[in-house]
Amino acid sequence: MEMKMSCVCLVLGLVLLMTVSSDAQPLAVSQGHPDLCCFNFATSDIPDTEITGIVKTHHNCPKSGYVFTTPNGRFCKKDLQSSHSKQSS
């Protein structure tokens, strides 16, 4: 019985050692997280003259949308306004 316990402890120790020394990382850690995600969306129109940039949210974000940058800050919208001609990626 004592020999079986020693073997079990040895195997568990080796598995633990392999896990700790492994180069594998979870997908979220290796790719990082998206910088720009939208969780709340503005419903009012943003004047074209105020927009300094538009960026589509990362595909890993839970909700897709666009981040509009203005002198007053950043605003999320679910879709592009049809009259906007400025867009940056």
MOHURA-V682885 format. One line per field, one symbol per residue. phi: phi as a letter, one per 30 degrees, with the letter a starting at -180 (. if undefined). burial: + if it has 16 or more other ideal C-beta (glycine too) atoms within 10 Angstrom, else -. A space follows every 50 residues. Layout:
phi->???
burial->???
//
This chain:
phi->.dddddddddddddddddddddddbdedddcicddcbcbbcdcddceedd dcabbdddddddbdlbcccbdckcbcbdbdddddcdabc
burial->------------------------------------++-------+---- +--++-+---+---+++++-----+++------------
//
